[in-house]
Amino acid sequence: MEKLRKYADLHNDKRTYPGAVAGVSFNDNEKVYALKKGVYVIEPSGGTFNIIEPKGCCRPREWRQRVCRASL
C-alpha cells in the first residue's frame, strides 16, 4: 500500500483505497477483529470468494497515509 500511495502522490492522484484482508483460513476472532477495524474480509468459498463487508460503520476504512515528496 505504501508503494501505491507513493505512486499516486507523485501523479497527483487523490483517490483513497479501501482496506481489506484476504486469507485462505481465518478463525472467528481474526475475522471479527478485521471487521471491527473497518476492513473487508475476503475468504475462499468453494470455487469462488466471499467478500464480507464491515458492518456498523459508515464506510470501510481507507488507506490515507501521505508521503512527503522530499522523502522519495
PQR file of N, CA, C, O and H, with PARSE charges and radii, in Angstrom:
ATOM      1  N   MET A   1       0.816  -1.178   0.000 -0.4000 1.5000
ATOM      2  CA  MET A   1       0.000   0.000   0.000 -0.0000 2.0000
ATOM      3  C   MET A   1       0.866   1.250   0.000  0.5500 1.7000
ATOM      4  O   MET A   1       0.511   2.261  -0.607 -0.5500 1.4000
ATOM      5  N   GLU A   2       1.994   1.179   0.677 -0.4000 1.5000
ATOM      6  CA  GLU A   2       2.864   2.359   0.714 -0.0000 2.0000
ATOM      7  C   GLU A   2       3.378   2.699  -0.681  0.5500 1.7000
ATOM      8  O   GLU A   2       3.430   3.872  -1.050 -0.5500 1.4000
ATOM      9  H   GLU A   2       2.282   0.358   1.170  0.4000 1.0000
ATOM     10  N   LYS A   3       3.758   1.689  -1.461 -0.4000 1.5000
ATOM     11  CA  LYS A   3       4.234   1.937  -2.821 -0.0000 2.0000
ATOM     12  C   LYS A   3       3.118   2.522  -3.685  0.5500 1.7000
ATOM     13  O   LYS A   3       3.350   3.439  -4.472 -0.5500 1.4000
ATOM     14  H   LYS A   3       3.716   0.736  -1.162  0.4000 1.0000
ATOM     15  N   LEU A   4       1.924   1.994  -3.533 -0.4000 1.5000
ATOM     16  CA  LEU A   4       0.778   2.501  -4.278 -0.0000 2.0000
ATOM     17  C   LEU A   4       0.497   3.956  -3.918  0.5500 1.7000
ATOM     18  O   LEU A   4       0.228   4.779  -4.793 -0.5500 1.4000
ATOM     19  H   LEU A   4       1.735   1.249  -2.893  0.4000 1.0000
ATOM     20  N   ARG A   5       0.563   4.268  -2.619 -0.4000 1.5000
ATOM     21  CA  ARG A   5       0.326   5.645  -2.181 -0.0000 2.0000
ATOM     22  C   ARG A   5       1.409   6.584  -2.705  0.5500 1.7000
ATOM     23  O   ARG A   5       1.097   7.694  -3.135 -0.5500 1.4000
ATOM     24  H   ARG A   5       0.782   3.599  -1.908  0.4000 1.0000
ATOM     25  N   LYS A   6       2.679   6.161  -2.679 -0.4000 1.5000
ATOM     26  CA  LYS A   6       3.770   6.993  -3.194 -0.0000 2.0000
ATOM     27  C   LYS A   6       3.561   7.287  -4.675  0.5500 1.7000
ATOM     28  O   LYS A   6       3.715   8.425  -5.118 -0.5500 1.4000
ATOM     29  H   LYS A   6       2.933   5.259  -2.330  0.4000 1.0000
ATOM     30  N   TYR A   7       3.209   6.248  -5.437 -0.4000 1.5000
ATOM     31  CA  TYR A   7       2.972   6.429  -6.864 -0.0000 2.0000
ATOM     32  C   TYR A   7       1.821   7.403  -7.103  0.5500 1.7000
ATOM     33  O   TYR A   7       1.920   8.301  -7.940 -0.5500 1.4000
ATOM     34  H   TYR A   7       3.084   5.324  -5.077  0.4000 1.0000
ATOM     35  N   ALA A   8       0.734   7.219  -6.367 -0.4000 1.5000
ATOM     36  CA  ALA A   8      -0.427   8.097  -6.522 -0.0000 2.0000
ATOM     37  C   ALA A   8      -0.068   9.540  -6.171  0.5500 1.7000
ATOM     38  O   ALA A   8      -0.474  10.468  -6.871 -0.5500 1.4000
ATOM     39  H   ALA A   8       0.653   6.490  -5.687  0.4000 1.0000
ATOM     40  N   ASP A   9       0.685   9.731  -5.098 -0.4000 1.5000
ATOM     41  CA  ASP A   9       1.081  11.088  -4.700 -0.0000 2.0000
ATOM     42  C   ASP A   9       1.948  11.751  -5.765  0.5500 1.7000
ATOM     43  O   ASP A   9       1.797  12.944  -6.030 -0.5500 1.4000
ATOM     44  H   ASP A   9       1.015   8.977  -4.529  0.4000 1.0000
ATOM     45  N   LEU A  10       2.848  10.997  -6.374 -0.4000 1.5000
ATOM     46  CA  LEU A  10       3.705  11.545  -7.419 -0.0000 2.0000
ATOM     47  C   LEU A  10       2.919  12.002  -8.642  0.5500 1.7000
ATOM     48  O   LEU A  10       3.341  12.904  -9.366 -0.5500 1.4000
ATOM     49  H   LEU A  10       2.971  10.028  -6.159  0.4000 1.0000
ATOM     50  N   HIS A  11       1.773  11.370  -8.860 -0.4000 1.5000
ATOM     51  CA  HIS A  11       0.948  11.679 -10.028 -0.0000 2.0000
ATOM     52  C   HIS A  11      -0.301  12.480  -9.654  0.5500 1.7000
ATOM     53  O   HIS A  11      -1.275  12.517 -10.405 -0.5500 1.4000
ATOM     54  H   HIS A  11       1.429  10.637  -8.272  0.4000 1.0000
ATOM     55  N   ASN A  12      -0.258  13.112  -8.495 -0.4000 1.5000
ATOM     56  CA  ASN A  12      -1.364  13.963  -8.028 -0.0000 2.0000
ATOM     57  C   ASN A  12      -2.703  13.220  -8.020  0.5500 1.7000
ATOM     58  O   ASN A  12      -3.748  13.804  -8.304 -0.5500 1.4000
ATOM     59  H   ASN A  12       0.534  13.081  -7.885  0.4000 1.0000
ATOM     60  N   ASP A  13      -2.657  11.954  -7.697 -0.4000 1.5000
ATOM     61  CA  ASP A  13      -3.846  11.110  -7.638 -0.0000 2.0000
ATOM     62  C   ASP A  13      -4.364  11.131  -6.200  0.5500 1.7000
ATOM     63  O   ASP A  13      -3.687  10.642  -5.296 -0.5500 1.4000
ATOM     64  H   ASP A  13      -1.807  11.479  -7.466  0.4000 1.0000
ATOM     65  N   LYS A  14      -5.540  11.683  -5.978 -0.4000 1.5000
ATOM     66  CA  LYS A  14      -6.083  11.875  -4.630 -0.0000 2.0000
ATOM     67  C   LYS A  14      -7.021  10.752  -4.184  0.5500 1.7000
ATOM     68  O   LYS A  14      -7.663  10.857  -3.139 -0.5500 1.4000
ATOM     69  H   LYS A  14      -6.091  12.080  -6.712  0.4000 1.0000
ATOM     70  N   ARG A  15      -7.099   9.682  -4.975 -0.4000 1.5000
ATOM     71  CA  ARG A  15      -8.003   8.590  -4.585 -0.0000 2.0000
ATOM     72  C   ARG A  15      -7.585   7.976  -3.255  0.5500 1.7000
ATOM     73  O   ARG A  15      -6.420   8.031  -2.861 -0.5500 1.4000
ATOM     74  H   ARG A  15      -6.577   9.597  -5.823  0.4000 1.0000
ATOM     75  N   THR A  16      -8.556   7.397  -2.584 -0.4000 1.5000
ATOM     76  CA  THR A  16      -8.272   6.614  -1.386 -0.0000 2.0000
ATOM     77  C   THR A  16      -8.562   5.152  -1.713  0.5500 1.7000
ATOM     78  O   THR A  16      -9.301   4.852  -2.651 -0.5500 1.4000
ATOM     79  H   THR A  16      -9.502   7.353  -2.904  0.4000 1.0000
ATOM     80  N   TYR A  17      -7.988   4.267  -0.951 -0.4000 1.5000
ATOM     81  CA  TYR A  17      -8.103   2.841  -1.222 -0.0000 2.0000
ATOM     82  C   TYR A  17      -8.727   2.141  -0.025  0.5500 1.7000
ATOM     83  O   TYR A  17      -8.197   2.225   1.083 -0.5500 1.4000
ATOM     84  H   TYR A  17      -7.388   4.511  -0.189  0.4000 1.0000
ATOM     85  N   PRO A  18      -9.849   1.449  -0.230 -0.5600 1.5000
ATOM     86  CA  PRO A  18     -10.467   0.736   0.889  0.2800 2.0000
ATOM     87  C   PRO A  18      -9.573  -0.402   1.363  0.5500 1.7000
ATOM     88  O   PRO A  18      -8.931  -1.071   0.553 -0.5500 1.4000
ATOM     89  N   GLY A  19      -9.530  -0.622   2.668 -0.4000 1.5000
ATOM     90  CA  GLY A  19      -8.703  -1.679   3.234 -0.0000 2.0000
ATOM     91  C   GLY A  19      -9.390  -3.029   3.184  0.5500 1.7000
ATOM     92  O   GLY A  19     -10.614  -3.121   3.274 -0.5500 1.4000
ATOM     93  H   GLY A  19     -10.052  -0.080   3.326  0.4000 1.0000
ATOM     94  N   ALA A  20      -8.590  -4.074   3.038 -0.4000 1.5000
ATOM     95  CA  ALA A  20      -9.113  -5.438   3.018 -0.0000 2.0000
ATOM     96  C   ALA A  20      -8.031  -6.384   3.510  0.5500 1.7000
ATOM     97  O   ALA A  20      -6.838  -6.101   3.404 -0.5500 1.4000
ATOM     98  H   ALA A  20      -7.596  -3.999   2.965  0.4000 1.0000
ATOM     99  N   VAL A  21      -8.468  -7.502   4.044 -0.4000 1.5000
ATOM    100  CA  VAL A  21      -7.559  -8.568   4.431 -0.0000 2.0000
ATOM    101  C   VAL A  21      -8.086  -9.838   3.758  0.5500 1.7000
ATOM    102  O   VAL A  21      -9.286 -10.111   3.781 -0.5500 1.4000
ATOM    103  H   VAL A  21      -9.437  -7.732   4.130  0.4000 1.0000
ATOM    104  N   ALA A  22      -7.178 -10.604   3.164 -0.4000 1.5000
ATOM    105  CA  ALA A  22      -7.570 -11.838   2.482 -0.0000 2.0000
ATOM    106  C   ALA A  22      -6.743 -12.992   3.021  0.5500 1.7000
ATOM    107  O   ALA A  22      -5.583 -12.823   3.397 -0.5500 1.4000
ATOM    108  H   ALA A  22      -6.203 -10.382   3.145  0.4000 1.0000
ATOM    109  N   GLY A  23      -7.350 -14.147   3.053 -0.4000 1.5000
ATOM    110  CA  GLY A  23      -6.630 -15.316   3.545 -0.0000 2.0000
ATOM    111  C   GLY A  23      -7.339 -16.595   3.168  0.5500 1.7000
ATOM    112  O   GLY A  23      -8.516 -16.596   2.806 -0.5500 1.4000
ATOM    113  H   GLY A  23      -8.292 -14.283   2.748  0.4000 1.0000
ATOM    114  N   VAL A  24      -6.601 -17.680   3.262 -0.4000 1.5000
ATOM    115  CA  VAL A  24      -7.161 -18.989   2.950 -0.0000 2.0000
ATOM    116  C   VAL A  24      -7.992 -19.506   4.123  0.5500 1.7000
ATOM    117  O   VAL A  24      -9.018 -20.158   3.927 -0.5500 1.4000
ATOM    118  H   VAL A  24      -5.645 -17.679   3.556  0.4000 1.0000
ATOM    119  N   SER A  25      -7.540 -19.210   5.343 -0.4000 1.5000
ATOM    120  CA  SER A  25      -8.230 -19.704   6.525 -0.0000 2.0000
ATOM    121  C   SER A  25      -8.190 -18.648   7.623  0.5500 1.7000
ATOM    122  O   SER A  25      -7.117 -18.180   8.000 -0.5500 1.4000
ATOM    123  H   SER A  25      -6.706 -18.680   5.502  0.4000 1.0000
ATOM    124  N   PHE A  26      -9.349 -18.278   8.129 -0.4000 1.5000
ATOM    125  CA  PHE A  26      -9.478 -17.332   9.244 -0.0000 2.0000
ATOM    126  C   PHE A  26     -10.203 -18.019  10.380  0.5500 1.7000
ATOM    127  O   PHE A  26     -11.132 -18.794  10.150 -0.5500 1.4000
ATOM    128  H   PHE A  26     -10.221 -18.658   7.822  0.4000 1.0000
ATOM    129  N   ASN A  27      -9.784 -17.741  11.613 -0.4000 1.5000
ATOM    130  CA  ASN A  27     -10.645 -18.179  12.704 -0.0000 2.0000
ATOM    131  C   ASN A  27     -11.611 -17.032  12.992  0.5500 1.7000
ATOM    132  O   ASN A  27     -11.425 -15.926  12.486 -0.5500 1.4000
ATOM    133  H   ASN A  27      -9.029 -17.112  11.800  0.4000 1.0000
ATOM    134  N   ASP A  28     -12.625 -17.284  13.790 -0.4000 1.5000
ATOM    135  CA  ASP A  28     -13.657 -16.273  14.032 -0.0000 2.0000
ATOM    136  C   ASP A  28     -13.102 -15.014  14.678  0.5500 1.7000
ATOM    137  O   ASP A  28     -13.539 -13.910  14.353 -0.5500 1.4000
ATOM    138  H   ASP A  28     -12.775 -18.183  14.201  0.4000 1.0000
ATOM    139  N   ASN A  29     -12.134 -15.166  15.599 -0.4000 1.5000
ATOM    140  CA  ASN A  29     -11.563 -13.995  16.269 -0.0000 2.0000
ATOM    141  C   ASN A  29     -10.858 -13.073  15.276  0.5500 1.7000
ATOM    142  O   ASN A  29     -10.990 -11.852  15.362 -0.5500 1.4000
ATOM    143  H   ASN A  29     -11.779 -16.063  15.863  0.4000 1.0000
ATOM    144  N   GLU A  30     -10.119 -13.642  14.348 -0.4000 1.5000
ATOM    145  CA  GLU A  30      -9.410 -12.836  13.351 -0.0000 2.0000
ATOM    146  C   GLU A  30     -10.395 -12.091  12.445  0.5500 1.7000
ATOM    147  O   GLU A  30     -10.204 -10.917  12.129 -0.5500 1.4000
ATOM    148  H   GLU A  30     -10.012 -14.634  14.278  0.4000 1.0000
ATOM    149  N   LYS A  31     -11.435 -12.790  12.041 -0.4000 1.5000
ATOM    150  CA  LYS A  31     -12.442 -12.191  11.183 -0.0000 2.0000
ATOM    151  C   LYS A  31     -13.150 -11.031  11.888  0.5500 1.7000
ATOM    152  O   LYS A  31     -13.323  -9.956  11.313 -0.5500 1.4000
ATOM    153  H   LYS A  31     -11.590 -13.744  12.297  0.4000 1.0000
ATOM    154  N   VAL A  32     -13.554 -11.260  13.130 -0.4000 1.5000
ATOM    155  CA  VAL A  32     -14.240 -10.231  13.914 -0.0000 2.0000
ATOM    156  C   VAL A  32     -13.320  -9.028  14.129  0.5500 1.7000
ATOM    157  O   VAL A  32     -13.766  -7.886  14.020 -0.5500 1.4000
ATOM    158  H   VAL A  32     -13.413 -12.133  13.598  0.4000 1.0000
ATOM    159  N   TYR A  33     -12.060  -9.268  14.429 -0.4000 1.5000
ATOM    160  CA  TYR A  33     -11.098  -8.178  14.647 -0.0000 2.0000
ATOM    161  C   TYR A  33     -10.958  -7.312  13.396  0.5500 1.7000
ATOM    162  O   TYR A  33     -11.011  -6.085  13.480 -0.5500 1.4000
ATOM    163  H   TYR A  33     -11.698 -10.196  14.518  0.4000 1.0000
ATOM    164  N   ALA A  34     -10.779  -7.946  12.242 -0.4000 1.5000
ATOM    165  CA  ALA A  34     -10.634  -7.200  10.987 -0.0000 2.0000
ATOM    166  C   ALA A  34     -11.884  -6.371  10.698  0.5500 1.7000
ATOM    167  O   ALA A  34     -11.781  -5.205  10.319 -0.5500 1.4000
ATOM    168  H   ALA A  34     -10.735  -8.943  12.174  0.4000 1.0000
ATOM    169  N   LEU A  35     -13.051  -6.964  10.873 -0.4000 1.5000
ATOM    170  CA  LEU A  35     -14.295  -6.248  10.607 -0.0000 2.0000
ATOM    171  C   LEU A  35     -14.495  -5.085  11.578  0.5500 1.7000
ATOM    172  O   LEU A  35     -14.995  -4.029  11.189 -0.5500 1.4000
ATOM    173  H   LEU A  35     -13.134  -7.912  11.181  0.4000 1.0000
ATOM    174  N   LYS A  36     -14.105  -5.277  12.842 -0.4000 1.5000
ATOM    175  CA  LYS A  36     -14.202  -4.181  13.816 -0.0000 2.0000
ATOM    176  C   LYS A  36     -13.271  -3.032  13.452  0.5500 1.7000
ATOM    177  O   LYS A  36     -13.563  -1.874  13.750 -0.5500 1.4000
ATOM    178  H   LYS A  36     -13.699  -6.135  13.157  0.4000 1.0000
ATOM    179  N   LYS A  37     -12.145  -3.352  12.804 -0.4000 1.5000
ATOM    180  CA  LYS A  37     -11.193  -2.321  12.377 -0.0000 2.0000
ATOM    181  C   LYS A  37     -11.651  -1.624  11.099  0.5500 1.7000
ATOM    182  O   LYS A  37     -11.015  -0.673  10.645 -0.5500 1.4000
ATOM    183  H   LYS A  37     -11.907  -4.292  12.562  0.4000 1.0000
ATOM    184  N   GLY A  38     -12.757  -2.098  10.519 -0.4000 1.5000
ATOM    185  CA  GLY A  38     -13.334  -1.422   9.361 -0.0000 2.0000
ATOM    186  C   GLY A  38     -12.768  -1.830   8.021  0.5500 1.7000
ATOM    187  O   GLY A  38     -12.820  -1.051   7.070 -0.5500 1.4000
ATOM    188  H   GLY A  38     -13.274  -2.870  10.888  0.4000 1.0000
ATOM    189  N   VAL A  39     -12.225  -3.042   7.920 -0.4000 1.5000
ATOM    190  CA  VAL A  39     -11.710  -3.504   6.632 -0.0000 2.0000
ATOM    191  C   VAL A  39     -12.528  -4.698   6.138  0.5500 1.7000
ATOM    192  O   VAL A  39     -13.095  -5.445   6.936 -0.5500 1.4000
ATOM    193  H   VAL A  39     -12.182  -3.675   8.693  0.4000 1.0000
ATOM    194  N   TYR A  40     -12.581  -4.869   4.832 -0.4000 1.5000
ATOM    195  CA  TYR A  40     -13.252  -6.022   4.244 -0.0000 2.0000
ATOM    196  C   TYR A  40     -12.476  -7.286   4.573  0.5500 1.7000
ATOM    197  O   TYR A  40     -11.259  -7.248   4.759 -0.5500 1.4000
ATOM    198  H   TYR A  40     -12.120  -4.263   4.184  0.4000 1.0000
ATOM    199  N   VAL A  41     -13.188  -8.413   4.645 -0.4000 1.5000
ATOM    200  CA  VAL A  41     -12.563  -9.729   4.799 -0.0000 2.0000
ATOM    201  C   VAL A  41     -12.884 -10.516   3.536  0.5500 1.7000
ATOM    202  O   VAL A  41     -14.048 -10.662   3.163 -0.5500 1.4000
ATOM    203  H   VAL A  41     -14.176  -8.445   4.494  0.4000 1.0000
ATOM    204  N   ILE A  42     -11.843 -11.021   2.884 -0.4000 1.5000
ATOM    205  CA  ILE A  42     -12.009 -11.804   1.655 -0.0000 2.0000
ATOM    206  C   ILE A  42     -11.539 -13.219   1.958  0.5500 1.7000
ATOM    207  O   ILE A  42     -10.389 -13.435   2.340 -0.5500 1.4000
ATOM    208  H   ILE A  42     -10.898 -10.902   3.188  0.4000 1.0000
ATOM    209  N   GLU A  43     -12.452 -14.192   1.781 -0.4000 1.5000
ATOM    210  CA  GLU A  43     -12.117 -15.582   2.093 -0.0000 2.0000
ATOM    211  C   GLU A  43     -12.658 -16.510   1.013  0.5500 1.7000
ATOM    212  O   GLU A  43     -13.684 -16.216   0.401 -0.5500 1.4000
ATOM    213  H   GLU A  43     -13.386 -14.016   1.471  0.4000 1.0000
ATOM    214  N   PRO A  44     -11.973 -17.634   0.774 -0.5600 1.5000
ATOM    215  CA  PRO A  44     -12.431 -18.564  -0.254  0.2800 2.0000
ATOM    216  C   PRO A  44     -13.730 -19.258   0.154  0.5500 1.7000
ATOM    217  O   PRO A  44     -13.989 -19.493   1.334 -0.5500 1.4000
ATOM    218  N   SER A  45     -14.542 -19.580  -0.867 -0.4000 1.5000
ATOM    219  CA  SER A  45     -15.784 -20.313  -0.661 -0.0000 2.0000
ATOM    220  C   SER A  45     -16.004 -21.206  -1.876  0.5500 1.7000
ATOM    221  O   SER A  45     -16.544 -20.766  -2.891 -0.5500 1.4000
ATOM    222  H   SER A  45     -14.332 -19.389  -1.825  0.4000 1.0000
ATOM    223  N   GLY A  46     -15.587 -22.445  -1.768 -0.4000 1.5000
ATOM    224  CA  GLY A  46     -15.689 -23.348  -2.918 -0.0000 2.0000
ATOM    225  C   GLY A  46     -14.767 -22.888  -4.029  0.5500 1.7000
ATOM    226  O   GLY A  46     -13.562 -22.748  -3.819 -0.5500 1.4000
ATOM    227  H   GLY A  46     -15.148 -22.802  -0.944  0.4000 1.0000
ATOM    228  N   GLY A  47     -15.321 -22.650  -5.212 -0.4000 1.5000
ATOM    229  CA  GLY A  47     -14.529 -22.207  -6.344 -0.0000 2.0000
ATOM    230  C   GLY A  47     -14.528 -20.697  -6.513  0.5500 1.7000
ATOM    231  O   GLY A  47     -14.094 -20.192  -7.548 -0.5500 1.4000
ATOM    232  H   GLY A  47     -16.300 -22.764  -5.383  0.4000 1.0000
ATOM    233  N   THR A  48     -15.001 -19.974  -5.520 -0.4000 1.5000
ATOM    234  CA  THR A  48     -15.081 -18.517  -5.598 -0.0000 2.0000
ATOM    235  C   THR A  48     -14.642 -17.902  -4.277  0.5500 1.7000
ATOM    236  O   THR A  48     -14.050 -18.590  -3.445 -0.5500 1.4000
ATOM    237  H   THR A  48     -15.353 -20.384  -4.679  0.4000 1.0000
ATOM    238  N   PHE A  49     -14.920 -16.624  -4.072 -0.4000 1.5000
ATOM    239  CA  PHE A  49     -14.556 -15.943  -2.833 -0.0000 2.0000
ATOM    240  C   PHE A  49     -15.761 -15.224  -2.245  0.5500 1.7000
ATOM    241  O   PHE A  49     -16.630 -14.749  -2.975 -0.5500 1.4000
ATOM    242  H   PHE A  49     -15.401 -16.066  -4.747  0.4000 1.0000
ATOM    243  N   ASN A  50     -15.804 -15.147  -0.930 -0.4000 1.5000
ATOM    244  CA  ASN A  50     -16.783 -14.319  -0.229 -0.0000 2.0000
ATOM    245  C   ASN A  50     -16.095 -13.033   0.190  0.5500 1.7000
ATOM    246  O   ASN A  50     -14.964 -13.062   0.675 -0.5500 1.4000
ATOM    247  H   ASN A  50     -15.097 -15.533  -0.337  0.4000 1.0000
ATOM    248  N   ILE A  51     -16.762 -11.915   0.011 -0.4000 1.5000
ATOM    249  CA  ILE A  51     -16.268 -10.637   0.490 -0.0000 2.0000
ATOM    250  C   ILE A  51     -17.235 -10.178   1.569  0.5500 1.7000
ATOM    251  O   ILE A  51     -18.408  -9.915   1.303 -0.5500 1.4000
ATOM    252  H   ILE A  51     -17.681 -11.891  -0.382  0.4000 1.0000
ATOM    253  N   ILE A  52     -16.720 -10.087   2.794 -0.4000 1.5000
ATOM    254  CA  ILE A  52     -17.560  -9.694   3.932 -0.0000 2.0000
ATOM    255  C   ILE A  52     -17.309  -8.216   4.205  0.5500 1.7000
ATOM    256  O   ILE A  52     -16.180  -7.795   4.457 -0.5500 1.4000
ATOM    257  H   ILE A  52     -15.768 -10.301   3.010  0.4000 1.0000
ATOM    258  N   GLU A  53     -18.381  -7.447   4.149 -0.4000 1.5000
ATOM    259  CA  GLU A  53     -18.297  -6.001   4.339 -0.0000 2.0000
ATOM    260  C   GLU A  53     -18.379  -5.668   5.826  0.5500 1.7000
ATOM    261  O   GLU A  53     -19.174  -6.271   6.547 -0.5500 1.4000
ATOM    262  H   GLU A  53     -19.298  -7.789   3.944  0.4000 1.0000
ATOM    263  N   PRO A  54     -17.569  -4.715   6.297 -0.5600 1.5000
ATOM    264  CA  PRO A  54     -17.661  -4.316   7.704  0.2800 2.0000
ATOM    265  C   PRO A  54     -19.010  -3.664   7.988  0.5500 1.7000
ATOM    266  O   PRO A  54     -19.445  -2.790   7.237 -0.5500 1.4000
ATOM    267  N   LYS A  55     -19.660  -4.071   9.040 -0.4000 1.5000
ATOM    268  CA  LYS A  55     -20.974  -3.531   9.421 -0.0000 2.0000
ATOM    269  C   LYS A  55     -20.815  -2.498  10.530  0.5500 1.7000
ATOM    270  O   LYS A  55     -19.835  -2.507  11.275 -0.5500 1.4000
ATOM    271  H   LYS A  55     -19.307  -4.780   9.649  0.4000 1.0000
ATOM    272  N   GLY A  56     -21.784  -1.622  10.620 -0.4000 1.5000
ATOM    273  CA  GLY A  56     -21.805  -0.676  11.728 -0.0000 2.0000
ATOM    274  C   GLY A  56     -20.948   0.555  11.532  0.5500 1.7000
ATOM    275  O   GLY A  56     -20.915   1.419  12.408 -0.5500 1.4000
ATOM    276  H   GLY A  56     -22.580  -1.615  10.015  0.4000 1.0000
ATOM    277  N   CYS A  57     -20.256   0.663  10.415 -0.4000 1.5000
ATOM    278  CA  CYS A  57     -19.508   1.888  10.156 -0.0000 2.0000
ATOM    279  C   CYS A  57     -20.034   2.487   8.855  0.5500 1.7000
ATOM    280  O   CYS A  57     -20.521   1.772   7.979 -0.5500 1.4000
ATOM    281  H   CYS A  57     -20.283  -0.039   9.703  0.4000 1.0000
ATOM    282  N   CYS A  58     -19.932   3.772   8.748 -0.4000 1.5000
ATOM    283  CA  CYS A  58     -20.474   4.465   7.578 -0.0000 2.0000
ATOM    284  C   CYS A  58     -19.807   4.013   6.296  0.5500 1.7000
ATOM    285  O   CYS A  58     -20.480   3.782   5.291 -0.5500 1.4000
ATOM    286  H   CYS A  58     -19.536   4.353   9.460  0.4000 1.0000
ATOM    287  N   ARG A  59     -18.508   3.888   6.320 -0.4000 1.5000
ATOM    288  CA  ARG A  59     -17.751   3.444   5.157 -0.0000 2.0000
ATOM    289  C   ARG A  59     -16.570   2.605   5.629  0.5500 1.7000
ATOM    290  O   ARG A  59     -16.112   2.742   6.764 -0.5500 1.4000
ATOM    291  H   ARG A  59     -17.961   4.076   7.136  0.4000 1.0000
ATOM    292  N   PRO A  60     -16.083   1.738   4.751 -0.5600 1.5000
ATOM    293  CA  PRO A  60     -14.894   0.966   5.112  0.2800 2.0000
ATOM    294  C   PRO A  60     -13.701   1.876   5.355  0.5500 1.7000
ATOM    295  O   PRO A  60     -13.615   2.969   4.794 -0.5500 1.4000
ATOM    296  N   ARG A  61     -12.812   1.432   6.169 -0.4000 1.5000
ATOM    297  CA  ARG A  61     -11.606   2.202   6.466 -0.0000 2.0000
ATOM    298  C   ARG A  61     -10.773   2.369   5.196  0.5500 1.7000
ATOM    299  O   ARG A  61     -10.683   1.449   4.383 -0.5500 1.4000
ATOM    300  H   ARG A  61     -12.882   0.545   6.625  0.4000 1.0000
ATOM    301  N   GLU A  62     -10.175   3.528   5.031 -0.4000 1.5000
ATOM    302  CA  GLU A  62      -9.398   3.810   3.831 -0.0000 2.0000
ATOM    303  C   GLU A  62      -7.935   4.016   4.176  0.5500 1.7000
ATOM    304  O   GLU A  62      -7.596   4.509   5.251 -0.5500 1.4000
ATOM    305  H   GLU A  62     -10.249   4.275   5.692  0.4000 1.0000
ATOM    306  N   TRP A  63      -7.072   3.629   3.240 -0.4000 1.5000
ATOM    307  CA  TRP A  63      -5.644   3.857   3.388 -0.0000 2.0000
ATOM    308  C   TRP A  63      -5.400   5.312   3.052  0.5500 1.7000
ATOM    309  O   TRP A  63      -5.658   5.736   1.926 -0.5500 1.4000
ATOM    310  H   TRP A  63      -7.348   3.228   2.366  0.4000 1.0000
ATOM    311  N   ARG A  64      -4.909   6.086   4.006 -0.4000 1.5000
ATOM    312  CA  ARG A  64      -4.763   7.517   3.804 -0.0000 2.0000
ATOM    313  C   ARG A  64      -3.356   8.026   4.070  0.5500 1.7000
ATOM    314  O   ARG A  64      -3.146   9.239   4.092 -0.5500 1.4000
ATOM    315  H   ARG A  64      -4.699   5.742   4.921  0.4000 1.0000
ATOM    316  N   GLN A  65      -2.400   7.159   4.270 -0.4000 1.5000
ATOM    317  CA  GLN A  65      -1.057   7.621   4.589 -0.0000 2.0000
ATOM    318  C   GLN A  65      -0.529   8.475   3.449  0.5500 1.7000
ATOM    319  O   GLN A  65      -0.577   8.079   2.285 -0.5500 1.4000
ATOM    320  H   GLN A  65      -2.570   6.173   4.253  0.4000 1.0000
ATOM    321  N   ARG A  66      -0.032   9.635   3.793 -0.4000 1.5000
ATOM    322  CA  ARG A  66       0.567  10.530   2.797 -0.0000 2.0000
ATOM    323  C   ARG A  66       2.069  10.549   3.004  0.5500 1.7000
ATOM    324  O   ARG A  66       2.547  10.494   4.137 -0.5500 1.4000
ATOM    325  H   ARG A  66       0.007   9.957   4.739  0.4000 1.0000
ATOM    326  N   VAL A  67       2.789  10.623   1.943 -0.4000 1.5000
ATOM    327  CA  VAL A  67       4.245  10.612   1.997 -0.0000 2.0000
ATOM    328  C   VAL A  67       4.742  11.961   1.505  0.5500 1.7000
ATOM    329  O   VAL A  67       4.275  12.478   0.490 -0.5500 1.4000
ATOM    330  H   VAL A  67       2.401  10.668   1.023  0.4000 1.0000
ATOM    331  N   CYS A  68       5.679  12.515   2.225 -0.4000 1.5000
ATOM    332  CA  CYS A  68       6.295  13.776   1.827 -0.0000 2.0000
ATOM    333  C   CYS A  68       7.115  13.535   0.569  0.5500 1.7000
ATOM    334  O   CYS A  68       7.941  12.622   0.544 -0.5500 1.4000
ATOM    335  H   CYS A  68       6.059  12.095   3.050  0.4000 1.0000
ATOM    336  N   ARG A  69       6.913  14.315  -0.456 -0.4000 1.5000
ATOM    337  CA  ARG A  69       7.638  14.145  -1.725 -0.0000 2.0000
ATOM    338  C   ARG A  69       9.156  14.247  -1.523  0.5500 1.7000
ATOM    339  O   ARG A  69       9.922  13.604  -2.241 -0.5500 1.4000
ATOM    340  H   ARG A  69       6.242  15.056  -0.436  0.4000 1.0000
ATOM    341  N   ALA A  70       9.579  15.038  -0.566 -0.4000 1.5000
ATOM    342  CA  ALA A  70      11.015  15.208  -0.332 -0.0000 2.0000
ATOM    343  C   ALA A  70      11.669  13.903   0.119  0.5500 1.7000
ATOM    344  O   ALA A  70      12.871  13.722  -0.070 -0.5500 1.4000
ATOM    345  H   ALA A  70       8.957  15.560   0.017  0.4000 1.0000
ATOM    346  N   SER A  71      10.890  12.988   0.715 -0.4000 1.5000
ATOM    347  CA  SER A  71      11.474  11.750   1.228 -0.0000 2.0000
ATOM    348  C   SER A  71      11.552  10.670   0.152  0.5500 1.7000
ATOM    349  O   SER A  71      12.061   9.581   0.417 -0.5500 1.4000
ATOM    350  H   SER A  71       9.913  13.136   0.869  0.4000 1.0000
ATOM    351  N   LEU A  72      11.059  10.946  -1.056 -0.4000 1.5000
ATOM    352  CA  LEU A  72      11.068   9.903  -2.107 -0.0000 2.0000
ATOM    353  C   LEU A  72      12.371   9.850  -2.824  0.5500 1.7000
ATOM    354  O   LEU A  72      12.544   9.034  -3.730 -0.5500 1.4000
ATOM    355  H   LEU A  72      10.646  11.831  -1.271  0.4000 1.0000
TER
END
